[in-house]
Amino acid sequence: MNFKRRHAAIGAMLAAMAAGLAACANQAAEQPDAAAGTSAAQLQRLADLEARAQRLNDINDIKRLQRTYGYHLDEGQWDDVADLFAANATIEIGDDGVYRGRDRIRAYYRLLGNGRNGLAPGQLNEHLQVMPVITLHADGQHAQGTWRAIILSGQLGKDAWWGEGPYENQYVKENGVWKISSLHWFQTLWVPYEGGWAKNPDTNGARFVGNRLTADSPPTLPHKTWPGAFTPPFHFRGKYPGLTPLARTATSAPATATKQRQQLARLVAAAQHLADQDEIENLQRIYGFYLDKGLWGEAVALLDEDAELEIQGRGIFRGRQHILAYLRAVGPEGLQAGRLYDQMQLQPVTHVAASGQTAQARWHVFSQLAKHGEFHEWATAVQENEYRKDAEGRWKIRRLHVYPTMVTPYEQGWGKVSLPASRFEPALRPDAASAGPASTYDHAFVTPFHYSHPVRNATSSADGRAARSIPAGALDLAERQIAMAEDRASIENIQTAYGYYLATLLWDDLTGLFADDGTIEIALRGVYVGRAAVRRNLNLYGQAGLDDGVLHNHMQFQQVIHVAPDGRTANLRSRALSMMGNFERNATWMGGTYENEFVKIDGRWLFHRDHQINTYFTPYETGWKDLAQRPAPGVTESNPPDRPPSYPFDMYPKNFLPPFHYVNPATGKPYTAPARN
């Protein structure tokens, strides 16, 4: 199917789905659903759906918990970090050993901050929490989670550091509240910004507190750090990483018809809440992908007509048209050769209001910015955003509040220079000044949280949330919404597990994520068809297993997932960022985009098409400003593909837009590039 026809088909599909959901939601008759009777089968269906919705709520709560851990770590809020743990929890960071109990954990983190609560002016402590694979245990009270930390650390005027490594954590639900019961971070590298991982071995031996606070027990799994190679004990390895069907839930009839009706109302509201959260997170990620390529009109279409863009320390731009003018002042609309404007949207903590009409979310932004021949920069920010559902039931962005944390020239890094703004920042006058001081790290600034501490001030995720009416067909709709939320959670886990296997060269494990007729296409190497060919393709990147002195870290995040109405196929757009290299020889950054397809076989999601399109390959010492044009890796004659590349593309400093599998969620139309003269 060509891309125009695919876009049209997806647009029609989404329009039909939206119409169906709106029709169900707008039926005002408060009649009981046909499935809400008193038969044993009907009661069992209701109980099973409640259990499935609860599992998804638990997974979302765990993600919010770990992401909040990262946000408090960013700010040096050590007591807030410690209070996310269970009373008898353990931590193990690098090779510092094991610390047991919340009091010891609190002492550890305070010492990590050198006795200071909060960061000093000029201190940067970004700990981005990305790539979750969450596995909930059958008892619903325990879970495991794999995460990756991307760390930008340092002190202005002194030093700057890259840090990176995976977590293997455990969680416990106590009195309905999820807490961290065991946090174990395996350090991959901790190296100075100057020279990166090509010229520097790991500089701290994975020791942060060391002998300043004696551990309660030695490290449980001592591991090599850079340039040593280490494969973490991924909790999902050898298992299906997606969600599997739950066991049948024990049930009994509610005491009265009223109680049964209340049970149904709670389920209907919970299912809608899950659908809303997924839609909002897709929306923000799509916004980020539009910004990357200068698709200002597409991005602004996702905003409310009366939306606001506030850049802390810069000002407030009001209304869709003025925000569009701001973006157009950044640079020309559309793809521009020599412009890199990647705006990675990461680490969401999303809360939908009980009314289901508004929502708030906190996001991390990690940016790579360049104008070829002129400048190149790193930037980070925190966003505290607001969302609103329109009259047609579509979510729109109501308010973008961007708190820039760090902007620095690529050449110097954040240990040497803090810029007040990117050199892309236009001179366009805002409608009003922003309240409060600038938020960049050369000041001591804490980005306000829209939510309370999730453990100390815990409230039920269902507080105040219930359907005001139960339209006909509501239970069928709720079941479809829950099934789609399960599908999206499974696909996110599978794509993320792929990233961990790719980073550690676990080729057989990675191949096991593909359907028998699945395909893989990386760069311009061509299409490899079938599991055996997928496995053969992976040999292009090295033999299985990590070797000392080799870094192959391939990160996956910002997933936009759409499941087909029949629940059998799905599409995913994801961002790729890779730290690669060979010790004392070279270091490379790679950025790119995945446009993948998945298929459900015997209830399990598998890769049907894995397609990665590179944005750039750049040597660490070069960056983007003076990067020479080069082609993406092509066909290897000694290991040829089954089919030629699907389509050609150019890498930066030229520019290419990987086709979107989705239409603009606000307009329902595919993006069409303007005709070139």
C-alpha positions in Angstrom: 0.0 0.0 0.0 1.5 3.4 -0.9 1.8 6.0 1.8 -1.0 8.3 0.6 -3.5 5.4 0.5 -2.3 4.2 3.9 -2.8 7.6 5.4 -6.2 7.8 3.9 -7.1 4.4 5.3 -5.8 5.2 8.7 -7.7 8.5 8.7 -10.9 6.8 7.8 -10.3 4.2 10.5 -9.6 6.8 13.2 -12.6 8.9 12.1 -14.9 5.8 12.4 -13.5 5.0 15.8 -14.0 8.5 17.0 -17.5 8.6 15.7 -18.3 5.3 17.5 -16.9 6.4 20.8 -18.7 9.8 20.6 -22.0 8.0 19.8 -21.6 5.8 22.9 -20.6 8.7 25.1 -23.4 11.0 24.0 -26.3 8.6 24.7 -27.8 10.1 27.7 -30.3 7.4 28.6 -29.4 6.0 32.0 -30.5 2.5 31.2 -28.6 -0.5 32.5 -26.3 -2.1 30.0 -27.5 -5.3 28.6 -24.4 -7.0 30.0 -25.1 -5.6 33.5 -27.7 -8.1 34.4 -27.5 -10.7 37.1 -26.3 -13.8 35.3 -23.1 -15.5 36.4 -21.5 -15.0 33.0 -22.3 -11.3 33.1 -20.9 -10.9 36.6 -17.8 -12.8 35.6 -17.2 -10.5 32.6 -17.5 -7.4 34.8 -15.1 -8.8 37.4 -12.6 -9.9 34.8 -12.6 -6.4 33.2 -12.2 -4.7 36.5 -9.1 -6.9 37.2 -7.7 -6.0 33.7 -8.3 -2.3 34.2 -6.6 -2.5 37.7 -3.5 -4.1 36.2 -3.2 -1.3 33.7 -3.7 1.3 36.5 -1.0 -0.4 38.5 1.5 -0.3 35.6 0.7 3.4 35.1 1.2 4.1 38.8 4.6 2.4 38.8 5.7 4.4 35.8 4.6 7.6 37.5 6.5 6.5 40.7 9.8 5.8 38.9 9.6 8.9 36.7 8.9 11.0 39.8 12.0 9.4 41.4 13.9 10.9 38.4 12.4 14.3 38.7 13.2 14.5 42.5 16.7 13.3 41.8 17.1 16.0 39.2 16.4 18.6 41.8 18.5 17.1 44.6 15.3 16.6 46.7 16.8 13.8 48.7 14.0 13.4 51.3 11.4 13.3 48.6 13.5 10.6 46.9 13.8 8.5 50.0 10.0 8.8 50.8 9.3 7.0 47.5 10.7 3.8 49.1 9.0 1.1 51.3 10.1 1.1 54.9 12.2 -2.1 54.4 13.4 -1.3 50.9 17.0 -1.6 49.6 19.1 0.4 47.2 22.2 -0.6 45.4 23.7 2.1 43.1 26.7 1.0 41.1 29.2 -0.8 43.3 28.5 1.1 46.5 26.9 -1.9 48.1 23.4 -2.6 49.5 21.7 -0.2 52.0 18.7 -1.5 53.8 15.7 0.4 55.2 14.3 3.8 54.4 16.4 5.6 57.1 19.7 4.2 55.6 18.4 5.1 52.1 17.7 8.6 53.2 21.2 8.9 54.7 22.7 7.6 51.5 21.0 10.1 49.3 21.8 13.0 51.6 25.4 12.0 51.5 25.1 11.7 47.7 24.1 15.4 47.8 27.0 16.2 50.2 24.6 17.0 53.0 22.9 19.7 51.0 19.1 19.4 50.2 18.6 20.8 46.7 21.1 21.8 44.1 23.6 24.6 44.2 23.5 27.3 41.5 25.3 26.0 38.5 24.8 22.3 39.4 23.3 20.0 36.9 21.9 16.6 37.9 19.6 15.4 35.1 18.6 11.7 35.6 16.2 11.0 32.7 14.2 7.8 33.3 13.4 6.1 30.0 12.7 2.7 28.4 10.4 1.1 31.0 9.6 -2.7 30.8 7.1 -3.3 33.7 6.1 -6.8 34.7 3.3 -7.0 37.3 3.2 -10.2 39.4 0.1 -12.4 39.6 -0.7 -11.3 43.1 -1.1 -7.7 41.9 1.0 -6.5 44.9 4.5 -6.9 43.5 6.2 -5.9 40.3 9.5 -5.7 38.5 10.7 -2.9 36.2 13.7 -2.3 33.9 14.6 1.3 33.2 17.5 3.2 31.7 19.0 6.3 33.1 20.5 9.0 30.9 22.6 11.3 33.1 23.9 14.8 32.5 25.8 15.9 35.6 28.3 18.5 36.5 29.0 21.9 38.0 29.3 25.1 35.9 32.9 26.3 35.9 34.2 22.9 37.0 33.2 19.7 35.2 30.6 17.9 33.2 29.8 14.2 33.0 27.9 11.7 30.9 26.4 8.9 32.9 24.3 5.9 31.6 23.0 2.6 32.8 20.0 0.4 33.4 17.9 -0.2 36.5 16.5 -3.6 37.6 13.9 -2.6 40.2 11.2 -4.1 42.3 8.0 -2.5 43.6 5.5 -3.3 46.3 1.9 -2.2 46.8 1.2 -1.3 50.4 -2.3 -0.2 51.5 -3.1 0.5 47.8 0.1 2.7 47.2 3.0 1.6 45.0 6.5 2.1 46.5 10.0 1.1 45.4 11.0 -2.0 47.3 14.4 -2.5 45.7 16.3 -0.2 43.4 19.4 -1.5 41.7 21.3 0.6 39.2 24.0 -0.9 37.0 26.5 1.7 35.9 27.5 1.4 32.2 29.7 4.5 32.1 30.5 7.7 34.0 32.9 9.7 31.8 33.9 13.4 31.4 32.2 15.4 28.7 35.5 16.3 27.2 36.6 13.3 25.2 33.5 11.2 26.1 33.7 7.4 26.1 36.3 7.1 23.3 39.1 8.8 25.3 38.0 8.1 28.9 37.5 5.0 31.0 34.9 5.1 33.7 36.2 7.6 36.2 34.6 6.6 39.5 34.5 2.8 39.4 30.8 3.0 40.0 31.4 4.3 43.5 29.5 7.4 44.6 29.4 7.3 48.4 32.1 4.6 49.0 33.6 4.5 52.4 31.8 7.7 53.6 28.8 5.5 54.6 29.5 1.8 55.0 27.1 -0.4 53.2 25.0 -3.0 55.0 26.2 -5.7 52.7 28.6 -5.8 49.7 27.4 -5.5 46.1 25.1 -8.4 45.1 26.4 -8.5 41.6 29.7 -6.7 41.0 30.0 -5.7 37.4 32.5 -4.2 35.0 32.1 -0.6 33.9 33.4 1.1 30.8 35.5 0.0 29.0 34.4 -3.3 30.5 31.3 -5.0 29.1 28.4 -6.1 31.2 25.0 -7.7 30.4 22.4 -6.8 33.1 20.2 -9.5 34.5 17.0 -8.4 32.6 14.0 -9.7 34.5 12.1 -10.3 31.3 14.8 -12.2 29.4 13.5 -15.6 28.3 9.9 -14.6 28.8 7.3 -12.9 26.7 7.7 -9.2 27.7 4.1 -8.2 26.9 1.0 -8.5 28.9 -0.6 -12.0 29.1 -4.2 -12.9 29.9 -5.1 -12.8 33.6 -6.5 -15.7 35.5 -10.3 -15.6 35.9 -11.3 -13.3 38.8 -13.3 -14.7 41.7 -16.7 -13.0 41.8 -19.9 -12.8 43.7 -23.1 -10.9 43.0 -23.3 -7.4 44.3 -25.9 -7.1 47.1 -28.2 -5.0 45.1 -28.9 -3.9 41.6 -27.7 -0.4 42.7 -24.4 -1.8 43.8 -24.0 -3.6 40.5 -24.7 -0.4 38.7 -22.1 1.5 40.7 -19.6 -1.3 39.9 -20.3 -0.9 36.2 -20.1 2.9 36.4 -16.6 2.7 38.0 -15.4 0.3 35.3 -16.7 2.5 32.5 -14.9 5.5 34.0 -11.7 3.6 34.6 -11.7 2.4 31.0 -12.2 5.9 29.6 -9.5 7.2 31.9 -7.0 4.7 30.5 -8.0 5.6 27.0 -7.6 9.3 27.8 -4.1 8.9 29.3 -2.9 7.0 26.2 -4.4 9.6 23.9 -2.8 12.5 25.7 0.7 10.9 25.7 0.4 10.0 22.0 -0.6 13.7 21.4 2.4 15.2 23.1 4.8 12.7 21.5 3.3 13.5 18.1 3.7 17.2 18.8 7.4 16.5 19.4 7.8 14.7 16.1 6.2 17.6 14.3 8.6 20.1 16.0 11.6 18.0 15.0 11.0 18.6 11.3 9.7 22.2 11.5 6.1 21.2 10.8 4.9 24.2 12.7 1.4 24.1 11.2 0.9 20.5 12.1 2.2 21.1 15.6 -0.1 24.1 16.2 -3.1 22.2 15.0 -2.8 20.1 18.2 -3.4 23.2 20.3 -6.6 24.7 21.6 -7.5 28.0 19.8 -6.9 29.9 23.1 -3.7 27.9 24.0 -0.7 29.4 25.7 3.0 28.8 25.3 5.0 30.0 28.3 8.8 29.8 28.3 10.0 30.5 31.8 12.1 33.6 31.9 11.1 34.5 28.3 7.4 35.2 28.3 3.9 34.0 27.4 2.6 33.7 23.8 -1.2 33.5 23.7 -3.5 32.0 21.1 -2.8 29.5 18.3 -1.9 32.2 15.8 0.7 33.9 18.0 2.3 30.6 18.9 2.5 29.7 15.2 4.2 33.1 14.6 6.7 32.2 17.3 7.5 28.9 15.7 7.8 30.5 12.2 10.2 33.0 13.8 12.4 30.1 14.9 12.9 29.2 11.2 11.2 28.5 7.9 8.3 26.0 7.9 9.1 22.4 6.8 12.2 20.4 6.2 15.3 22.6 6.0 18.7 21.3 5.0 21.3 22.0 7.7 18.7 22.4 10.5 18.6 19.9 13.4 15.8 20.6 15.8 15.2 17.3 17.6 12.9 17.7 20.7 12.7 14.4 22.5 9.5 14.2 24.7 10.3 11.9 27.6 9.3 10.8 31.1 5.6 11.7 31.2 3.8 11.9 34.6 0.2 12.3 33.4 -3.0 12.9 35.5 -6.4 13.0 34.0 -9.0 15.0 36.0 -11.9 13.1 37.5 -14.2 14.9 35.1 -12.3 13.4 32.1 -12.3 16.8 30.4 -9.0 18.2 31.5 -5.5 16.8 32.3 -2.0 17.8 33.3 1.4 16.2 32.6 5.0 16.7 33.4 7.5 15.9 30.6 11.3 16.0 30.2 12.6 17.5 26.9 16.1 16.5 25.7 17.1 18.5 22.6 19.7 18.3 19.9 19.9 21.6 18.1 22.1 22.7 15.2 22.4 25.0 12.2 25.0 23.6 9.9 28.1 25.7 9.7 26.9 28.1 12.5 26.2 26.4 15.8 25.3 23.2 17.6 23.8 22.8 21.1 22.5 20.5 23.8 19.4 21.5 25.7 17.1 20.1 28.4 13.9 21.4 29.9 10.9 20.3 31.9 7.4 21.0 30.7 4.3 21.3 32.9 1.5 21.1 30.4 -2.3 21.2 30.5 -4.8 19.5 28.1 -8.5 19.9 27.4 -11.0 17.7 25.6 -12.9 19.5 22.8 -16.6 19.3 21.9 -15.8 16.4 19.5 -14.1 14.4 22.3 -10.6 15.0 21.0 -7.8 16.0 23.4 -5.9 19.2 22.6 -3.0 20.9 24.3 -4.3 23.8 26.3 -1.1 25.1 27.8 2.6 24.4 27.2 4.8 25.7 30.1 8.4 25.1 29.2 11.1 25.5 32.0 14.5 25.5 30.3 17.0 23.7 32.5 20.2 23.8 30.4 21.4 25.1 27.0 25.0 24.8 26.2 27.2 24.9 23.1 28.2 21.4 21.9 31.9 22.3 21.8 32.1 23.4 25.5 29.4 21.5 27.3 27.5 22.4 30.5 30.5 22.4 32.7 31.9 25.4 30.9 29.0 27.5 29.4 25.3 28.0 30.3 23.4 29.9 27.6 20.3 31.8 28.6 18.5 30.4 25.5 19.2 28.5 22.3 20.5 30.5 19.3 17.3 29.4 17.6 15.3 31.5 20.1 13.5 34.2 18.1 13.2 37.9 19.1 9.4 37.9 18.7 7.8 39.8 21.5 5.6 37.7 23.9 2.1 38.9 25.0 3.2 38.9 28.7 6.2 38.3 30.9 6.4 35.0 32.7 6.1 35.0 36.4 9.2 34.2 38.5 12.9 34.0 37.6 14.6 32.2 34.8 14.8 28.4 35.3 18.2 27.6 33.8 20.6 25.7 36.0 22.9 28.6 36.7 20.2 29.6 39.1 18.9 27.5 42.0 15.4 26.8 40.5 12.9 24.0 41.1 10.3 23.4 38.4 6.9 23.3 40.2 5.1 20.0 40.3 1.4 19.8 39.3 0.9 16.8 41.6 1.7 15.8 45.1 4.3 13.3 46.3 2.8 10.0 45.1 3.7 8.1 48.4 3.5 10.7 51.2 0.3 12.3 49.8 -1.1 9.2 48.0 -4.7 9.3 46.8 -6.5 6.6 44.9 -6.1 6.9 41.1 -9.9 6.5 41.0 -10.8 9.2 43.5 -13.9 11.1 42.3 -13.9 9.2 39.0 -17.1 7.6 38.0 -19.4 7.7 35.1 -22.4 10.0 35.6 -24.5 7.9 33.3 -24.2 4.5 31.7 -25.1 4.7 28.0 -26.2 1.6 26.1 -23.2 -0.3 24.9 -21.0 1.1 27.6 -19.6 -2.2 28.8 -18.7 -3.2 25.2 -16.9 0.1 24.7 -15.1 -0.3 28.1 -13.9 -3.7 27.1 -12.6 -2.4 23.7 -10.8 0.5 25.5 -9.2 -1.9 28.1 -8.1 -4.3 25.4 -6.5 -1.4 23.4 -4.7 -0.1 26.5 -3.4 -3.6 27.1 -2.2 -3.9 23.5 -0.4 -0.5 23.7 1.3 -1.5 27.0 2.4 -4.8 25.5 3.8 -3.2 22.4 5.7 -0.6 24.4 7.3 -3.4 26.4 8.2 -5.3 23.3 9.8 -2.4 21.5 11.7 -1.4 24.6 12.9 -5.0 25.3 14.2 -4.9 21.6 16.2 -1.8 22.6 17.8 -3.6 25.6 18.6 -6.7 23.5 20.1 -4.5 20.7 22.3 -2.6 23.2 23.7 -5.9 24.6 23.9 -7.8 21.3 21.6 -10.5 22.6 20.7 -11.5 19.0 18.8 -14.7 19.7 16.6 -13.0 22.3 16.0 -10.1 19.9 15.1 -12.4 17.0 12.5 -14.2 19.3 10.5 -10.9 19.3 9.7 -11.3 15.5 6.9 -13.1 13.8 8.0 -16.0 11.5 7.5 -13.8 8.5 8.8 -10.6 10.2 11.2 -8.2 8.5 14.0 -6.0 9.6 15.4 -3.0 7.7 18.0 -0.8 9.4 19.4 2.2 7.5 19.8 1.4 3.8 21.0 -2.1 4.3 17.8 -3.5 2.7 15.0 -5.7 3.9 15.6 -9.1 5.5 12.5 -11.4 5.5 11.8 -14.1 8.0 13.2 -14.9 11.4 16.3 -16.7 10.0 17.1 -13.6 7.9 16.5 -11.3 10.8 19.0 -13.2 12.8 21.4 -13.1 9.9 21.0 -9.3 9.6 22.0 -8.9 13.2 25.4 -10.3 12.4 26.1 -7.1 10.5 26.5 -5.3 13.9 28.8 -7.8 15.5 28.7 -11.3 16.8 26.4 -12.0 19.7 27.5 -10.8 23.1 29.2 -7.7 24.2 33.0 -7.4 24.2 35.1 -5.2 26.5 35.8 -1.9 24.9 32.6 -1.9 22.7 29.7 0.4 23.4 26.5 -0.4 21.5 23.8 1.4 23.5 20.7 1.8 21.3 17.9 3.6 23.2 14.2 3.6 22.2 11.7 6.1 23.5 8.8 8.6 22.6 6.6 5.8 21.3 3.4 6.7 19.3 1.3 3.6 19.2 -1.9 3.0 17.3 -3.7 -0.4 17.4 -6.1 -1.3 14.6 -9.8 -1.6 15.5 -9.7 -5.4 15.1 -6.8 -5.6 17.6 -4.7 -7.8 15.3 -2.2 -5.3 14.0 -0.6 -2.1 15.2 1.8 0.7 14.1 4.5 2.4 16.2 6.7 5.4 15.6 9.6 5.7 18.0 12.8 7.7 18.5 16.2 6.1 18.5 19.3 7.6 20.2 22.5 5.6 20.3 25.8 6.0 22.1 28.3 3.8 20.2 32.0 3.4 20.0 35.3 1.6 20.7 37.5 2.5 23.6 40.5 4.6 22.6 39.4 4.5 19.0 36.1 6.3 18.3 32.8 7.4 19.7 29.6 8.1 17.7 26.1 9.5 18.2 23.3 8.2 16.1 19.8 9.6 16.0 16.9 8.1 14.1 13.3 7.1 13.8 11.5 3.8 13.8 8.3 3.2 11.9 7.3 -0.3 12.9 4.4 -2.7 12.4 3.3 -5.4 14.9 1.0 -8.4 14.6 -0.8 -10.3 17.2 -0.4 -14.1 16.9 -2.0 -16.5 19.4 -2.6 -13.5 21.8 1.0 -12.3 21.7 2.3 -9.2 19.9 5.4 -9.7 17.7 7.4 -7.5 15.2 6.0 -7.8 11.7 8.2 -5.0 10.3 11.1 -3.3 12.0 12.2 -0.2 10.0 14.8 2.2 11.3 15.6 5.5 9.4 18.7 7.3 10.5 18.7 11.1 11.1 22.4 11.4 11.6 25.7 9.6 12.4 28.2 11.9 13.9 31.6 11.4 15.6 31.5 12.6 19.2 34.4 15.0 18.6 32.7 16.6 15.6 29.1 17.1 16.6 26.6 18.5 14.1 27.8 22.0 13.1 30.6 20.8 10.8 29.3 17.3 10.0 30.2 16.2 6.5 27.5 14.7 4.3 27.6 10.9 4.2 25.2 8.2 3.1 23.5 5.8 5.6 25.0 2.3 5.8 24.0 0.4 2.7 23.8 -3.1 1.4 26.6 -5.5 2.5 27.4 -7.8 -0.4 28.7 -10.6 1.9 25.4 -10.6 3.8 22.8 -9.4 1.2 19.2 -8.6 2.0 16.2 -10.3 0.5 14.8 -7.1 -0.9 16.3 -3.6 -1.6 15.7 -0.7 0.7 12.1 0.4 0.9 13.0 3.9 -0.1 16.1 6.1 -0.2 16.7 8.9 2.4 19.4 11.4 3.2 20.9 12.0 6.6 21.8 15.4 8.2 23.0 17.9 7.2 20.4 17.1 4.5 17.0 16.3 5.9 14.4 13.6 5.5 10.9 13.1 6.9 10.2 9.4 7.6 6.5 9.0 6.6 4.0 9.0 9.4 1.8 6.0 9.9 -0.8 8.3 11.5 -2.8 11.3 10.5 -2.8 14.5 12.5 -5.0 13.6 15.5 -6.6 17.1 15.5 -7.4 17.5 11.8 -7.7 13.9 10.8 -5.5 14.6 7.7 -2.2 13.2 6.7 0.8 15.6 6.4 1.3 16.6 2.8 4.6 18.3 2.0 4.2 21.5 0.0 5.0 21.2 -3.7 8.5 22.3 -4.6 9.1 24.7 -7.4 
